[in-house]
Every structure is written in structure tokens, then in C-alpha cells.
Amino acid sequence: MKILTLVMFCLMLSACGNEPADDAASKEDEETVFDPLIESVDQAKGVEDTVMQQKVDMDEAMKQMEEGTEDPDDPDEERN
């Protein structure tokens, strides 16, 4: 019984062989109906990164102004 199980397992593994590389590459290159949505999501992520960087910069400037260490808009002030 153990041998039969082992033989069946090997047959199932061999039946699930790898797809040719050409088929896998062509699937990635095909245009789908979701491409505009994916591009929109990628663009939104880029905008989010920009906005988050602006928030970090603003938070840092506000912290400096609250502490009275320096004025971020004063070009004459020396920075350490």
C-alpha cells in the first residue's frame, strides 16, 4: 500500500510539470481590462508618497517653530 501511495504521488507531481517559459512571459505581457485600474493605483501610491513627504516636512517645520530653534522660511538665519 505504501508503494502504491508513493507511485501515485510521483505521478501526480510529474503531471503538474512546469509550463514553458514562453507561455509564462506572454501572459505577463498581455493587456487586460484591469490595466487602467492598476495604473491608477500605482499613480495614487506615488501621490501618497509625495503627500506623506510633505506632511513629514511640515511636521518637522512646525516642531522647529514651536521649539523656537529656527525659522524654516528665514534665508538669513544660519543653520548648524
C-alpha positions as CSV (number, residue, x, y, z in Angstrom):
1,M,0.0,0.0,0.0
2,K,2.8,2.4,0.8
3,I,4.4,1.7,-2.6
4,L,1.1,2.4,-4.4
5,T,0.8,5.7,-2.5
6,L,4.4,6.7,-3.4
7,V,3.8,5.8,-7.0
8,M,0.6,7.8,-7.2
9,F,2.3,10.8,-5.5
10,C,5.1,10.7,-8.1
11,L,2.7,10.5,-10.9
12,M,0.7,13.5,-9.6
13,L,3.9,15.5,-9.3
14,S,5.1,14.6,-12.8
15,A,1.7,15.6,-14.2
16,C,2.0,19.0,-12.7
17,G,5.1,19.9,-14.7
18,N,6.4,23.4,-15.4
19,E,4.8,25.5,-18.1
20,P,7.2,26.5,-20.9
21,A,8.9,29.9,-20.3
22,D,7.3,31.4,-23.4
23,D,3.8,30.9,-22.1
24,A,4.6,32.4,-18.8
25,A,6.2,35.5,-20.4
26,S,3.4,36.0,-22.8
27,K,0.8,36.0,-20.0
28,E,2.6,38.9,-18.3
29,D,2.7,40.9,-21.5
30,E,-0.9,40.6,-22.4
31,E,-3.1,43.6,-21.9
32,T,-6.1,43.1,-19.6
33,V,-9.2,45.1,-18.7
34,F,-7.6,45.8,-15.3
35,D,-4.5,47.7,-16.7
36,P,-6.1,51.2,-16.4
37,L,-7.1,50.4,-12.8
38,I,-3.6,49.1,-11.9
39,E,-2.0,52.2,-13.4
40,S,-4.4,54.4,-11.4
41,V,-3.5,52.6,-8.2
42,D,0.2,53.0,-9.0
43,Q,-0.3,56.7,-9.6
44,A,-2.2,57.0,-6.4
45,K,0.6,55.4,-4.5
46,G,3.1,57.9,-6.0
47,V,0.8,60.8,-5.0
48,E,0.5,59.3,-1.5
49,D,4.3,59.1,-1.1
50,T,4.6,62.8,-2.2
51,V,1.9,63.9,0.2
52,M,3.4,61.9,3.1
53,Q,6.8,63.5,2.5
54,Q,5.2,66.9,2.5
55,K,3.5,66.0,5.8
56,V,6.8,64.9,7.4
57,D,8.4,68.2,6.2
58,M,5.5,70.2,7.6
59,D,5.6,68.4,10.9
60,E,9.3,69.0,11.2
61,A,8.9,72.7,10.4
62,M,6.1,73.1,13.0
63,K,8.2,71.3,15.6
64,Q,11.1,73.6,15.0
65,M,8.9,76.7,15.1
66,E,7.2,75.5,18.4
67,E,10.6,75.0,20.0
68,G,11.8,78.3,18.6
69,T,15.0,76.8,17.2
70,E,14.9,78.2,13.8
71,D,12.6,79.8,11.2
72,P,12.4,77.4,8.2
73,D,11.5,80.3,5.9
74,D,14.2,82.7,7.0
75,P,17.1,82.5,4.4
76,D,19.3,84.8,6.5
77,E,19.3,82.6,9.5
78,E,22.4,80.3,9.8
79,R,21.8,76.6,10.1
80,N,24.0,74.3,12.0
